[in-house]
Amino acid sequence: MTSAVDSCEYVVVGGGTAGCVIASRLSQGDGTRVLLVEAGGEQQVAAISVPAAWPGLVQSPLSWGDFTVQQAATGTTVMLPRGRGLGGSSAINAMNFIRGHHTSYDAWTSAGAKGWGFDDLLPYFKRSENVVGGDPDLRGLDGPLTVAPANPGNPVVAALLDAAEQTGYRRATDISGGLEEGFGWSDLNVVGGIRQDAFAAYLSPVIERTNLDVVTNALVHRLRIEHGRCTGIDYSVAGELVSVACTGEVVLTAGTIGSAQLLMLSGIGPAGQLRRVGVDVQLDLPGVGENMHDHPIANVVYRAARPVPAARFNHGEAIGLLRSGPWVTAPDLQFVFLDAPGHIPSADAPEQGYTIGVSAITPRSRGTVRLAGAEPGRAPLIDPNYVADDHDMATMVAGLRLAREIGRAPALDPWRDAEVVPCLDDDEGLRSYVRQTLASYSHPVGTCRIGVDATSVVDLELRVHGIEGLRVADGSVIPAIPSANTNATVYAIAERAADLILHSSHSH
């Protein structure tokens, strides 16, 4: 990658999903100098390309290796993978490209993010994607990401979809589009049998641009704040400190954990918290690191009566969006059908198996990201506060019951040997099972949320309140998590952010 520059118009901090999009879009104009700074390295791991190999990436050097603090409601610490390196989490995720149900974006506008509803984001969802044969009113037909369902799908996943239909649920034609409930094959970021991440789709094709500099293995220490304006960043590569001045804007795209952490390391955040760890306060902004939330997931696992064909795609090729009860006004559960036995904490995992994953997809529980100390490289304290709101626990239990009902349907008779876990019927047993086995679905959001109230962090154009020349444009700005895997939404946020930044620079 390129050598250091000492001044540029835009600095993009974090080369993950959002960073790749924004660096690519901002550097389209010749006269604009863009610097992208990434803590991880260039992509040199062959397994990134192999869709079925993703489970091995989440504990590799391509992930930060984070764990949560001990969770109050479960007593456990939970692994929370997040990508490190160009492409970020899009290079290690399970490649499901799903918007979530349109109703879940209503919580954005009702939380004060006016103009950020599903219909407002739709042009940006469409801009990111190329959906072969998609409905042009709903889906993009010429974006950088070519997305499609698994073809052919795994036979055990096909049987699970048939089982859901036999149980009385509708078969969706485009479960990824945002308008349907029910079950269907989800769109995947897999092209020609190879993962297509943000680096491959957005950054790699333009990396030779003379006005785009990409620096990897660079740990950003702090944002430079002078007289209420962000004027650049300090970062180090191999122990050598580099300062870069920025004449336009610094854009934080370090993710829900990284962006909040960097704001706080730079003295922007809850003043009391910052002083406690020895950080000089530049701006008391109490919402930084608040509103952290994530999707919890627990599994119903079956031993297969015959060998399950090897995965050709991402293991989880189909999903369902359901309501946990007739009184619920919008989908609050996601199911994911897996062609392999899901993680079981005990040694009872079957050699051959399949899984129905269950997630409370519109959780009410909220937690925090906090600094553990003032040193830039130190892991922060991550507390999603899973199932602390009992509503989320009740939703998980309801979801496990619905999943087991699907698991008993006749379509699975040729595949089903026995249920391995949870093998429980009573409420308290299922609650205990959730507490013991709950994992992260790896969709953290919310720590720099969009809004206009005192606990929001960025305004409706993603500018950090009280600091000029600084925006945040990643999953951290999401006020309330969409009812889906979050990557498609992050692409849309980044596409819109690039528009906002370019429009603002032209209007000055």
RAFENTA-V604262 format. One record per helix or strand. SS is the DSSP state (H for helix, E for strand). FROM is the first residue (numbers start at 1). LEN is the number of residues. If there is no record, write none. Layout:
{{SS FROM LEN} {SS FROM LEN}}
This chain:
{{E 7 7} {H 17 10} {E 34 4} {H 46 4} {E 50 1} {H 51 6} {E 63 1} {E 67 1} {E 79 1} {E 83 1} {H 88 4} {E 96 1} {H 102 9} {H 118 11} {E 129 3} {E 141 1} {E 145 4} {H 155 12} {E 171 1} {E 182 4} {E 188 1} {E 190 2} {E 194 2} {H 198 9} {E 212 4} {E 218 9} {E 229 9} {E 240 13} {H 255 11} {E 268 2} {H 271 6} {E 283 2} {E 292 2} {E 296 9} {E 318 5} {E 333 6} {E 353 8} {E 367 4} {E 381 3} {H 390 18} {H 410 3} {E 416 6} {H 427 11} {E 439 2} {E 445 1} {E 450 1} {E 458 1} {E 463 2} {E 468 1} {E 470 3} {H 475 3} {H 487 21}}
